[in-house]
Amino acid sequence: QVQLVESGGGLVQPGGSLRLSCAASGSILSINLMGWYRQAPGKQRELVATMTISGGRTNYAESVKGRFTISRDNAKNTVYLQMGSLKPEDTAVYYCNARIVALTTTNYWGKGTLVTVSS
């Protein structure tokens, strides 16, 4: 079994910063890609940022470019999302996603962590 566990969400004022973490554990042979998605109330889940594990190639949503940074610690099977200059419209549940090679290659999701940007 593979698990993704997110942490780091919470309440922050506009203009503030937060760092999210996502650790993958379980029967993992390798990880191809890890990333973050978010879902605001009444909206569809959307991509925030992804990173390839081997080459470190990144992809960001236009709405977060220049404000958010995705990074990884391969030794810990962990991906981070450093969020800065937060806006109320960044309020959402943030989900970790990983494409993991075990017996097969499967897309896994974490349970999500809530980020609320409000004064």
Backbone bond lengths (Angstrom), bond angles and torsions (degrees), N, CA, C in turn:
res aa  C-N    CA-C-N  psi(-1)  N-CA   C-N-CA  omega(-1)  CA-C   N-CA-C  phi
1 Q - - - 1.447 - - 1.515 110.17 -
2 V 1.317 115.80 146.63 1.458 122.08 178.67 1.526 108.00 -118.71
3 Q 1.313 115.56 137.54 1.467 120.75 176.94 1.512 110.23 -126.44
4 L 1.335 115.79 143.89 1.457 122.71 170.55 1.522 107.02 -116.99
5 V 1.310 116.52 126.01 1.458 120.79 -178.16 1.522 109.03 -122.40
6 E 1.341 114.75 117.68 1.461 120.52 179.72 1.522 110.31 -94.10
7 S 1.320 115.21 154.15 1.462 121.04 173.32 1.524 108.80 -153.53
8 G 1.330 115.44 163.58 1.458 120.45 173.79 1.503 115.91 107.79
9 G 1.321 118.74 -4.64 1.454 119.87 178.98 1.519 111.37 -71.63
10 G 1.323 115.41 171.69 1.455 119.84 178.77 1.509 112.04 159.95
11 L 1.321 114.39 -167.03 1.459 121.73 179.57 1.521 109.52 -98.15
12 V 1.322 116.47 132.13 1.464 121.27 179.48 1.519 108.69 -142.08
13 Q 1.321 115.84 149.68 1.460 120.01 178.77 1.524 110.65 -79.07
14 P 1.319 116.81 154.41 1.474 119.21 175.07 1.523 110.83 -54.04
15 G 1.329 114.68 137.18 1.457 120.85 -176.71 1.512 113.63 90.07
16 G 1.313 117.12 -9.38 1.455 121.62 -177.85 1.515 113.14 -83.34
17 S 1.345 114.46 -175.35 1.455 121.31 -176.42 1.521 110.24 -131.52
18 L 1.320 114.79 153.75 1.464 122.78 172.80 1.512 107.75 -147.79
19 R 1.340 115.44 153.49 1.453 119.76 172.86 1.516 109.18 -123.57
20 L 1.317 115.24 125.30 1.458 121.73 175.72 1.517 109.81 -98.55
21 S 1.326 115.16 147.09 1.465 121.27 176.41 1.516 109.24 -127.07
22 C 1.313 115.52 149.05 1.457 121.20 175.81 1.520 108.15 -141.30
23 A 1.318 115.34 119.71 1.456 121.09 -179.55 1.518 109.88 -111.00
24 A 1.312 116.02 130.32 1.460 122.16 176.40 1.521 108.94 -98.52
25 S 1.327 115.37 137.60 1.460 119.74 179.31 1.519 109.31 -143.86
26 G 1.336 114.90 163.04 1.453 119.69 178.91 1.514 111.62 117.82
27 S 1.321 114.94 -155.65 1.465 121.23 -176.33 1.526 109.89 -82.96
28 I 1.320 115.21 81.87 1.461 121.83 -174.86 1.523 109.90 -111.61
29 L 1.326 116.10 124.33 1.462 119.88 172.40 1.527 109.63 -87.08
30 S 1.304 115.01 -45.86 1.462 119.94 176.52 1.520 109.13 -161.67
31 I 1.321 114.63 163.76 1.468 121.25 177.98 1.517 107.75 -121.56
32 N 1.330 116.12 127.19 1.454 119.93 -179.38 1.527 112.39 -86.97
33 L 1.321 115.09 -41.90 1.464 120.07 -171.06 1.510 108.61 -150.33
34 M 1.316 117.03 140.87 1.466 121.91 172.11 1.518 108.38 -133.89
35 G 1.312 115.09 152.14 1.456 117.23 -178.94 1.502 113.06 -170.48
36 W 1.311 114.15 -176.91 1.453 122.90 -177.56 1.525 110.12 -127.16
37 Y 1.315 114.21 138.10 1.454 122.62 171.89 1.521 107.00 -125.87
38 R 1.307 116.10 164.65 1.464 119.09 176.98 1.522 110.67 -142.78
39 Q 1.319 114.08 155.04 1.461 120.41 178.50 1.513 108.78 -137.67
40 A 1.311 115.66 113.96 1.457 121.85 176.29 1.525 109.14 -86.75
41 P 1.327 117.86 157.67 1.460 120.80 -179.97 1.531 112.03 -55.11
42 G 1.324 115.89 128.07 1.451 121.00 178.04 1.520 115.26 77.37
43 K 1.331 116.38 6.29 1.460 119.56 -178.21 1.519 110.61 -122.28
44 Q 1.326 115.19 164.26 1.454 120.08 177.34 1.529 110.69 -78.88
45 R 1.310 114.85 155.95 1.458 119.97 175.61 1.524 108.87 -66.35
46 E 1.336 115.63 136.75 1.459 120.35 -178.07 1.516 111.29 -131.85
47 L 1.312 115.09 153.36 1.455 121.04 177.79 1.525 109.77 -69.94
48 V 1.324 115.19 138.22 1.464 121.38 173.44 1.532 109.27 -107.02
49 A 1.330 116.23 -56.59 1.455 120.30 -179.32 1.517 109.53 -162.61
50 T 1.325 115.71 145.25 1.459 120.93 174.63 1.517 109.79 -134.18
51 M 1.343 114.59 160.30 1.451 120.08 179.70 1.518 108.82 -145.97
52 T 1.328 117.44 131.70 1.456 120.06 171.78 1.523 108.19 -74.17
53 I 1.318 116.33 140.94 1.460 119.74 -172.49 1.520 111.65 -77.46
54 S 1.310 117.81 -37.12 1.460 119.38 -176.47 1.520 111.69 -78.51
55 G 1.326 117.46 -49.12 1.451 120.46 -175.39 1.508 115.57 -96.08
56 G 1.338 116.73 -12.40 1.450 119.65 179.93 1.517 114.19 70.93
57 R 1.322 117.38 21.15 1.465 119.68 178.75 1.520 108.95 -73.16
58 T 1.318 117.01 133.44 1.462 121.78 -175.26 1.525 112.17 -113.05
59 N 1.317 114.36 156.64 1.456 122.34 176.00 1.524 107.05 -142.63
60 Y 1.323 116.65 128.85 1.456 121.33 -177.48 1.524 110.95 -123.93
61 A 1.324 115.46 147.77 1.460 120.12 167.86 1.526 108.63 -66.42
62 E 1.316 116.31 145.28 1.466 120.16 -179.54 1.523 111.55 -57.46
63 S 1.318 115.97 -34.57 1.462 120.55 -174.61 1.527 113.31 -69.22
64 V 1.344 117.83 -15.24 1.463 119.53 -177.86 1.522 112.74 -117.07
65 K 1.316 117.90 -4.68 1.469 120.51 -179.74 1.518 110.70 -57.77
66 G 1.320 114.75 133.43 1.450 120.17 -179.63 1.514 113.92 86.56
67 R 1.326 117.62 -13.13 1.460 121.42 179.96 1.521 112.34 -113.65
68 F 1.324 117.46 -34.30 1.462 122.64 -177.88 1.520 109.59 -111.27
69 T 1.327 115.39 147.43 1.457 121.05 176.39 1.519 109.31 -134.22
70 I 1.326 116.09 127.64 1.460 121.24 176.01 1.525 108.68 -98.57
71 S 1.321 116.08 140.54 1.458 120.54 178.21 1.526 108.43 -146.79
72 R 1.319 116.16 171.40 1.467 119.24 -175.42 1.511 110.56 -142.45
73 D 1.328 114.82 157.63 1.464 122.82 169.41 1.523 105.00 -126.94
74 N 1.318 116.27 99.32 1.457 120.10 -173.74 1.527 111.69 -63.27
75 A 1.300 117.44 -34.38 1.465 120.61 -178.40 1.524 111.57 -64.69
76 K 1.334 115.58 -27.52 1.462 120.79 -178.15 1.527 112.19 -103.79
77 N 1.334 117.42 3.20 1.469 120.74 -175.34 1.533 110.93 49.58
78 T 1.306 114.93 45.08 1.455 121.00 -173.88 1.523 110.43 -126.45
79 V 1.328 114.63 140.39 1.445 121.07 174.35 1.521 108.53 -121.57
80 Y 1.324 115.70 145.76 1.455 121.76 -177.98 1.529 110.13 -121.42
81 L 1.319 115.12 154.00 1.461 120.52 172.05 1.519 107.27 -130.82
82 Q 1.318 116.22 107.35 1.456 121.40 175.82 1.523 107.64 -88.53
83 M 1.321 115.50 118.30 1.460 120.96 -175.94 1.524 108.92 -112.86
84 G 1.327 116.19 126.61 1.447 121.31 178.91 1.513 111.11 -129.13
85 S 1.333 115.30 168.72 1.470 121.76 -178.80 1.524 110.73 47.18
86 L 1.320 114.52 46.93 1.464 119.37 -174.38 1.516 111.79 -65.37
87 K 1.324 114.26 145.04 1.466 122.89 -178.92 1.528 109.30 -120.13
88 P 1.320 117.75 156.88 1.473 119.02 176.89 1.528 112.69 -54.97
89 E 1.317 116.83 -32.27 1.470 119.33 -179.58 1.520 113.08 -73.04
90 D 1.322 118.02 -5.49 1.470 121.52 173.01 1.523 111.22 -82.96
91 T 1.316 116.95 -6.73 1.462 120.32 178.82 1.520 110.58 -62.37
92 A 1.322 115.71 124.99 1.461 121.37 -176.61 1.522 109.48 -177.34
93 V 1.308 114.98 169.59 1.465 120.20 165.83 1.523 106.82 -87.70
94 Y 1.309 115.79 126.26 1.461 121.67 -178.47 1.522 108.70 -100.89
95 Y 1.325 114.78 127.85 1.455 121.67 -177.26 1.525 110.35 -113.97
96 C 1.304 114.59 135.92 1.460 120.89 173.36 1.522 108.79 -86.23
97 N 1.314 115.65 142.67 1.462 122.01 178.70 1.517 108.67 -132.96
98 A 1.326 116.41 141.97 1.454 119.49 178.40 1.519 109.95 -147.06
99 R 1.320 115.24 138.45 1.454 121.50 173.87 1.527 106.80 -99.84
100 I 1.331 114.50 108.27 1.466 120.54 -168.10 1.512 110.82 -117.08
101 V 1.323 115.07 136.53 1.451 121.87 175.81 1.520 108.28 -96.37
102 A 1.341 115.93 115.02 1.464 121.46 173.26 1.535 105.64 -124.33
103 L 1.327 118.64 -115.72 1.467 119.70 171.06 1.528 109.52 -69.70
104 T 1.324 115.03 -34.53 1.468 122.53 173.24 1.516 108.24 -132.87
105 T 1.309 116.46 174.76 1.461 120.38 174.98 1.512 108.21 -94.68
106 T 1.324 115.86 120.56 1.460 121.04 -172.92 1.516 110.54 -133.84
107 N 1.315 115.04 147.46 1.454 122.01 174.98 1.527 108.72 -90.73
108 Y 1.323 117.23 123.34 1.457 121.90 -179.53 1.526 110.51 -114.39
109 W 1.340 113.90 151.69 1.460 120.95 177.25 1.526 110.44 -125.47
110 G 1.314 116.17 143.79 1.447 120.55 168.94 1.517 110.30 -81.01
111 K 1.344 115.39 176.58 1.459 119.96 -178.20 1.515 112.85 -82.65
112 G 1.312 116.79 -14.52 1.458 120.79 176.68 1.505 113.53 100.26
113 T 1.335 115.49 152.08 1.452 122.30 175.65 1.521 108.13 -135.35
114 L 1.321 116.09 134.39 1.457 120.81 -174.07 1.522 111.45 -84.51
115 V 1.319 115.49 129.35 1.459 122.67 172.89 1.521 107.80 -115.37
116 T 1.321 115.96 122.42 1.461 121.35 179.37 1.524 108.62 -119.64
117 V 1.322 116.08 122.53 1.459 121.53 178.80 1.524 107.49 -109.97
118 S 1.321 114.87 109.20 1.459 119.66 -174.85 1.516 110.30 -158.64
119 S 1.322 115.49 148.44 1.465 119.81 175.67 1.529 110.17 -93.99
